[in-house]
């Protein structure tokens, strides 16, 4: 009799299920299990690393053959081949300086990890899994933040590893021409450690798009439009007469973020830290509405 | 315990749930019965905080579901067997759910065994049959050994053995002092499983009583009478509060009179009656009686014989 009354009063009895409540650590662990337990995710993550390093290696090859041509031409003209002559092919601010080689394959990484981020939440809406998620974490926001945290860590780690690997490939290639390209070259370490931040930012925008649109195809399309189509389209602005339009493209997400990955001041262009702040602004522009919608909307 | 007060949900121009108030008590199985589209699922979704009520309020174990520190230990819910990522195995699905509350892996294995999913636990949930999906949903609901269990159509797609298992399970959990709230549109299932019924139609509560009372309330003393003189007898019987329907040749259904009274009238008027059977109503009759005006989607079968035909004039 006494046991029954205890049960009715809701006093937790000894149970194999434990009596712990929801913890943020638990929610992160739950989201990690979800992330790693899908074959599609495993394939995409490996693909990201392989493709980023692969495209990076290709970029190394292209720049090497470019330098090679300059060297050949100089030899034919009877000039001495100096490192200064060779690097003149990659003027400051051109985006093709050697120090940013670690991030040469970055674009493919943003594309795959950004899409993965969209899918991380949109696939839950598509399959109905989101209702199980919200049942276990009815406050909702911790589940979204756990997803965001994991995507930031995974994007950063994969991109940084890829940057290291790309640079390992690049170093011996350029050493043949006595080009100063080592770990201590200005901007190399900066490139290696900031590339992941940019990709993590793209992933956060992807996750936000997935939450806002609840649709995988729609989310990926908007993400590609934002980071690739817009960049190409803004290129046409330079064809418009007048100086004003030439300064507009640097404010779009991919250009501002790209500027953040560069070093040094260039006249008429925003500084790297300004680019970083503008890019962060874009991330928040998508992240905050997504958080509000997650909290309020029926699932 | 579940307490709903003036709970409403409006989708655009459609009112799915219209100011319902009810209490689901611990220690018994409460059935939630109603036709398709009556508002059962919407009400359950509001209890679980998935849908925000347009007005009103609903609490589980004294609090809004989202305000519980340990929601999975408070309430286990099966609202939709498809609330699973199709590309993930049943085991990993349960493991991810369990991780949020730091529920040990041993408990995941326990619910897999309990629900008979052992053989398919490592397979992708997308390939599950309706019945297997249902078992996985029930496993997820049981994961936190919750104080309150909310099951939307739990026997949907289950084989007879599975139906029996769910019936025994919910009866056992209720006997352990837990709150069990399950919806169904199957009256026969409800009459065998539930102690108490809440009947909903077009978003409104139309009955909230023990199963026995609901069946008894529907007993309108209907008596089956077989006689060759149907038109003569019916003209004798018809009167205030008495209704006579001819269901087939030489057969009358009399509502509003006891078998003994009918026999007396027949004897007084020298009418031969060769069968006189009081009809016992089932939960099914009770349900149709309660919901006949509340059914959202009437099915019209062409060539359906008109019910309640007037006595033949021959």
Interface residues (C-beta under 8 A of the other chain):
Chain A: X4 X7 X8 X10 X12 X15 X16 X17 X18 X19 X20 X21 X22 X23 X26 X27 X29 X30 X31 X33 X34 X37 X38 X39 X40 X123 X124 X127 X128 X129 X130 X131 X132 X134 X135 X136 X137 X138 X139 X140 X296 X298 X299
Chain B: X26 X27 X45 X48 X49 X50 X51 X52 X61 X65 X66 X68 X69 X70 X71 X72 X73 X77 X79 X80 X82 X83 X84 X85 X86 X87 X88 X89 X92 X93 X95 X96 X97 X98 X99 X100 X101 X102 X103 X104 X106 X107 X110 X140 X143 X144 X145 X147 X176 X177 X178
